[in-house]
């Protein structure tokens, strides 16, 4: 396959994203005003609760079997490595560039979280059906490519809605704390009896003598303080453990995560799969309905992205150096790391012999950031404008990066 043909195939998903984003941007302008802030927020909640879980479940239940889960065991490991390496490089970029605290999670998410779903679903089958494809028979390549891409999408969503979800949730907490601090600083002191030392270190309602010293044994003066510190430490550690378990449970109960887990179960258990999948399945209408819901995910996310982009171009304050740093991490460092990881895994005989499977693993290191990041920023109401601007630049650069690296990957594997 020639370079320009490969460029057309690799750039097609990006062109689609840009075209739908432009429609969303037009709908969000003051003149049209169909995608206002409230409308985007409401639509985003529908995507989070209904569309995304349906898409994940439909892909997993239909295209993944128990045998696939066993034989493709390296794919979740590979995706975990992309998140680990990208997150580490993003953390280094944050420490070097020192952005605002509430943007740190967004930058790390952009560096670590790739679009492991619809980009692969478009690129891999298109490469398989082209003349001169190095991956064998067109039909066999397309079927296998769709299975690999669907498995990648499901795994990617699981990682995204646990790791990335927590990153942006923490960023939202920092952002809300900053807004509350600004409000407190601007709030005037209305106490007529106050002086310049009032409320200097004390919180409102706190008395000067509200700290009671523990009783001290003259023979062992440090014993009381040790007991008090030990008791406080136990209380803090137990409360921290409970909070951690609660957060883990919240993430596991997020609708996309539930969709992934349920999809794995239905795909791995033949009896359950036969109830929903196939022309003779008794509950086929349920699978068709779920698939119909899932088909609305990508258009809605992209429309919301375009709507946020209008505000982003007006209000976003992203330094060019941050955009450049994310592009370098995603399109230079991660693909080079990916080549090293896949070569090492192949040398250790950890991978199936199918070159298309290895190609999918390599492309996972090269894709632009996940569209679901936009969903999360809208969900937590933090960094929507900045996310839109970053997504626009990474997807424009991604068309060229995917083309170049795909050419390199195919030359390595053939």
C-alpha positions in Angstrom: 0.0 0.0 0.0 1.5 3.4 -1.1 2.1 6.2 1.3 -0.7 8.4 -0.1 -3.3 5.6 0.0 -2.3 4.9 3.6 -2.6 8.6 4.3 -6.2 8.6 3.0 -7.1 5.6 5.2 -5.4 7.0 8.3 -6.8 10.5 7.9 -10.4 9.4 7.3 -11.3 9.0 11.0 -9.8 12.5 11.7 -11.7 14.1 8.9 -14.9 12.6 10.1 -14.3 13.9 13.7 -13.5 17.4 12.3 -16.6 17.5 10.1 -19.0 16.4 12.9 -17.2 18.8 15.3 -17.8 21.7 12.9 -21.5 20.9 12.9 -21.5 20.8 16.7 -19.7 24.2 16.7 -22.2 25.8 14.4 -25.1 24.4 16.6 -23.4 26.0 19.7 -23.0 29.5 18.3 -25.2 32.3 19.6 -27.0 32.6 16.3 -28.2 29.0 16.2 -28.1 28.2 19.9 -29.1 24.6 19.8 -26.2 23.3 21.8 -26.1 25.7 24.8 -24.1 24.9 28.0 -27.2 23.3 29.6 -28.0 21.3 26.5 -24.4 19.9 26.2 -24.4 19.0 29.9 -27.7 17.2 29.6 -26.7 15.4 26.4 -23.4 14.4 28.0 -25.2 12.8 30.9 -27.2 10.7 28.5 -24.0 9.6 26.7 -22.5 8.7 30.1 -25.5 6.7 31.4 -27.0 5.1 28.3 -25.0 5.4 25.0 -21.4 4.5 26.2 -22.4 1.4 28.2 -24.5 0.2 25.3 -21.7 0.6 22.8 -19.2 -1.3 25.1 -21.6 -4.1 25.8 -22.7 -4.6 22.2 -19.1 -4.8 20.9 -17.9 -7.1 23.7 -20.9 -9.5 23.7 -20.8 -9.9 19.9 -17.1 -10.1 19.0 -15.3 -11.6 22.0 -15.3 -15.2 23.2 -13.7 -16.9 26.2 -11.0 -18.3 23.9 -10.2 -14.8 22.6 -9.9 -13.5 26.1 -7.3 -16.2 26.9 -5.4 -16.1 23.7 -5.3 -12.3 23.5 -4.2 -11.9 27.1 -1.3 -9.6 26.2 -3.6 -6.9 24.8 -4.8 -5.7 28.3 -1.1 -5.7 29.4 -0.2 -3.7 26.3 -2.9 -1.1 27.0 -1.8 -0.9 30.6 1.7 -0.2 29.5 0.4 2.7 27.2 -1.4 4.2 30.2 1.6 3.7 32.5 4.2 5.2 30.1 1.9 8.0 28.9 0.9 8.8 32.4 4.5 8.9 33.6 5.5 11.2 30.7 2.5 13.4 31.3 3.4 13.7 35.0 6.9 14.7 34.0 5.5 17.3 31.6 3.3 18.7 34.3 6.2 19.0 36.7 8.3 20.8 34.1 5.6 23.1 32.7 3.8 23.8 36.0 0.2 24.5 34.6 -2.7 25.5 36.8 -3.5 22.7 39.4 -6.9 21.9 37.9 -5.3 21.4 34.4 -2.8 18.8 35.6 -5.2 15.9 35.4 -6.3 16.9 31.9 -2.8 17.0 30.6 -1.8 13.6 32.1 -5.1 12.2 30.7 -4.3 13.5 27.3 -0.8 12.0 27.4 -1.9 8.6 28.7 -5.4 7.9 27.4 -5.6 7.0 23.7 -8.6 6.5 21.4 -8.5 2.7 21.4 -12.0 2.3 19.9 -13.4 4.0 16.9 -10.1 5.0 15.4 -9.1 1.3 15.2 -12.6 0.3 14.1 -12.1 2.6 11.1 -8.5 2.1 10.3 -7.9 -1.6 10.7 -10.7 -2.9 8.4 -9.9 -0.2 5.8 -6.2 -1.3 5.7 -7.4 -5.0 5.4 -9.6 -4.3 2.3 -7.0 -2.3 0.4 -5.1 -3.9 -2.5 -1.5 -4.7 -1.4 -2.5 -5.2 2.2 0.3 -7.1 4.0 -2.1 -9.0 6.2 -3.4 -11.8 3.9 -6.9 -12.5 2.7 -9.1 -9.5 2.8 -12.2 -11.1 4.4 -10.2 -13.0 7.1 -8.2 -9.9 7.8 -11.3 -7.7 8.2 -13.1 -10.2 10.5 -10.0 -10.6 12.7 -9.4 -6.8 12.6 -12.9 -6.0 13.8 -12.6 -8.5 16.7 -9.2 -7.1 17.7 -10.5 -3.5 17.5 -13.7 -4.3 19.4 -11.7 -6.0 22.2 -9.4 -3.0 22.2 -12.4 -0.6 22.5 -13.8 -2.5 25.5 -10.5 -2.8 27.3 -9.8 0.9 26.6 -13.1 2.0 28.0 -12.5 0.0 31.2 -9.1 1.7 31.7 -10.4 5.1 30.7 -13.4 5.0 33.1 -11.3 3.9 36.0 -7.9 5.6 35.7 -8.8 8.7 33.6 -12.1 9.1 35.4 -10.3 9.4 38.7 -7.7 11.9 37.3 -10.3 14.3 36.1 -12.4 13.8 39.3 -9.4 15.0 41.3 -8.9 17.9 39.0 -12.5 18.9 39.5 -12.0 18.8 43.2 -9.0 21.1 43.0 -10.9 23.4 40.7 -13.9 23.7 43.0 -11.6 24.2 46.0 -9.9 27.1 44.1 -13.2 28.7 43.3 -14.3 28.4 47.0 -11.1 29.9 48.1 -11.5 32.9 45.8 -15.1 33.4 47.1 -13.8 33.4 50.7 -11.1 35.9 49.9 -13.6 38.3 48.3 -16.1 37.9 51.1 -16.1 41.1 53.4 -15.8 40.9 57.1 -19.1 42.1 58.5 -18.3 41.6 62.2 -18.5 45.1 63.8 -16.4 44.0 66.8 -13.6 42.5 64.8 -10.1 43.9 64.6 -7.0 43.2 62.4 -6.4 39.9 64.1 -9.9 38.5 63.9 -10.2 35.3 61.9 -6.5 35.3 61.1 -5.9 31.7 61.9 -9.2 30.7 63.4 -12.1 29.3 61.4 -15.5 30.9 61.8 -17.1 29.9 65.1 -13.8 28.5 66.5 -13.0 29.7 70.0 -9.5 30.6 71.2 -9.4 27.9 73.9 -11.0 25.1 71.9 -7.8 23.0 72.0 -7.5 21.0 75.2 -4.1 19.6 76.1 -4.1 16.0 77.2 -3.4 15.1 80.8 0.3 14.7 81.4 2.0 12.2 83.7 4.8 14.0 85.5 6.9 10.8 85.5 6.4 10.1 81.8 5.3 13.4 80.1 5.5 12.0 76.5 3.2 9.0 77.1 -0.1 11.0 76.9 0.9 12.6 73.6 2.0 9.3 72.1 -1.3 7.7 73.0 -3.2 10.7 71.5 -1.1 10.6 68.3 -1.5 6.8 68.0 -5.3 7.1 68.4 -5.6 9.9 65.8 -3.4 7.9 63.4 -5.6 4.8 63.7 -8.7 6.9 63.0 -7.1 8.6 60.0 -5.9 5.3 58.5 -9.3 3.6 59.0 -11.2 6.5 57.5 -8.7 6.6 54.5 -9.2 2.9 53.9 -13.0 3.3 53.9 -12.8 6.3 51.5 -10.6 4.3 49.2 -13.0 1.4 49.1 -15.9 3.7 48.5 -14.1 5.4 45.6 -13.2 2.0 44.1 -16.9 0.9 44.4 -18.1 4.1 42.8 -15.8 3.6 39.8 -16.8 -0.1 39.4 -20.5 1.0 39.5 -20.0 3.7 36.8 -22.3 2.8 33.9 -19.5 2.3 31.3 -17.6 0.0 33.7 -20.8 -2.0 34.3 -21.3 -2.3 30.5 -17.7 -3.6 30.1 -18.0 -6.2 32.9 -21.5 -7.4 31.7 -20.2 -7.5 28.1 -17.2 -9.7 29.1 -19.6 -12.1 31.0 -22.0 -12.4 28.0 -19.2 -12.8 25.5 -17.3 -15.4 27.6 -20.3 -17.6 28.5 -21.7 -19.3 25.4 -25.1 -20.0 26.9 -25.6 -16.3 27.6 -24.2 -15.3 24.3 -26.6 -17.5 22.4 -29.5 -15.8 24.1 -28.6 -12.5 22.5 -26.3 -13.0 19.5 -27.2 -14.7 16.3 -30.1 -14.9 13.8 -31.9 -17.6 15.9 -31.2 -16.0 19.3 -34.5 -15.8 21.3 -33.6 -12.3 22.8 -32.0 -10.9 19.6 -34.2 -7.8 19.8 -32.5 -6.8 23.1 -29.0 -6.9 21.4 -30.3 -5.0 18.4 -31.8 -2.3 20.7 -28.6 -2.1 22.7 -26.6 -1.7 19.5 -29.0 1.0 18.3 -28.3 2.9 21.5 -24.6 2.4 21.3 -24.5 3.8 17.7 -25.4 7.2 19.1 -22.3 7.5 21.3 -19.7 8.7 18.8 -21.9 11.3 17.0 -23.1 12.8 20.4 -19.5 13.0 21.8 -18.2 14.7 18.7 -21.1 17.2 18.6 -20.4 18.1 22.3 -16.7 18.4 21.4 -17.5 20.8 18.7 -19.8 22.8 20.9 -17.1 23.1 23.6 -14.6 24.1 20.9 -16.5 27.3 20.3 -16.1 28.3 23.9 -12.6 27.0 23.9 -11.4 29.3 21.1 -12.9 32.2 23.0 -11.9 31.5 26.6 -9.4 28.6 26.8 -6.0 29.6 28.2 -3.7 26.8 27.0 -0.1 27.7 26.4 1.4 26.5 23.1 4.2 24.7 25.0 1.6 22.4 26.6 0.1 21.5 23.2 3.6 20.8 21.9 4.5 18.7 24.9 1.3 16.5 24.5 2.0 16.0 20.8 5.6 15.0 21.5 4.5 12.5 24.1 1.7 11.0 22.0 3.4 10.9 18.6 7.1 10.5 19.3 7.9 9.0 22.7 4.9 6.5 22.9 5.3 5.0 19.4 9.1 4.4 20.0 8.3 2.8 23.4 5.6 0.7 21.6 8.1 -0.7 19.1 10.5 -1.7 21.9 7.6 -3.3 24.0 6.3 -5.4 21.0 9.7 -6.5 19.9 10.6 -7.6 23.4 7.2 -9.4 23.8 7.7 -11.1 20.4 11.3 -12.2 21.3 9.9 -13.8 24.5 7.2 -15.5 22.5 4.3 -13.8 24.4 2.4 -12.9 21.3 0.2 -14.8 18.7 1.8 -15.3 15.3 -0.8 -13.2 13.5 1.0 -10.0 12.3 -2.3 -8.1 12.3 -2.6 -8.6 16.1 0.9 -7.1 16.6 0.0 -4.3 14.3 -3.0 -3.4 16.4 -0.8 -3.5 19.5 1.6 -1.0 17.9 -1.2 1.3 16.7 -2.5 1.5 20.3 0.7 3.5 21.1 0.0 6.0 18.3 -3.6 6.9 18.4 -4.8 10.4 19.4 -6.4 11.0 22.9 -9.7 9.3 23.7 -12.9 11.2 22.9 -14.3 10.1 26.3 -12.0 12.7 28.0 -14.4 15.3 26.6 -17.3 13.5 28.2 -15.6 13.5 31.6 -14.6 17.2 31.5 -18.2 18.0 30.7 -19.4 15.6 33.5 -17.2 17.3 36.1 -17.5 20.8 34.7 -13.8 21.4 34.5 -11.5 22.1 31.6 -14.1 21.7 28.8 -12.7 24.5 26.7 -9.1 23.4 27.1 -10.0 19.8 26.3 -11.6 20.9 23.1 -8.6 22.9 21.9 -6.2 20.1 22.8 -8.4 17.5 21.1 -8.5 19.6 17.9 -4.7 19.9 17.7 -4.0 16.3 18.6 -6.4 15.0 16.0 -5.1 17.2 13.2 -1.5 16.0 14.0 -2.8 12.5 14.4 -3.7 12.1 10.7 0.0 12.6 9.8 1.4 10.7 12.8 -0.9 7.6 12.2 0.1 7.6 8.5 3.8 7.8 9.1 3.9 5.3 12.0 1.6 2.8 10.3 4.0 2.7 7.4 6.9 2.1 9.8 4.9 -0.6 11.7 4.0 -2.5 8.5 7.6 -2.4 7.3 8.7 -3.9 10.6 6.1 -6.7 10.6 6.4 -7.7 6.9 
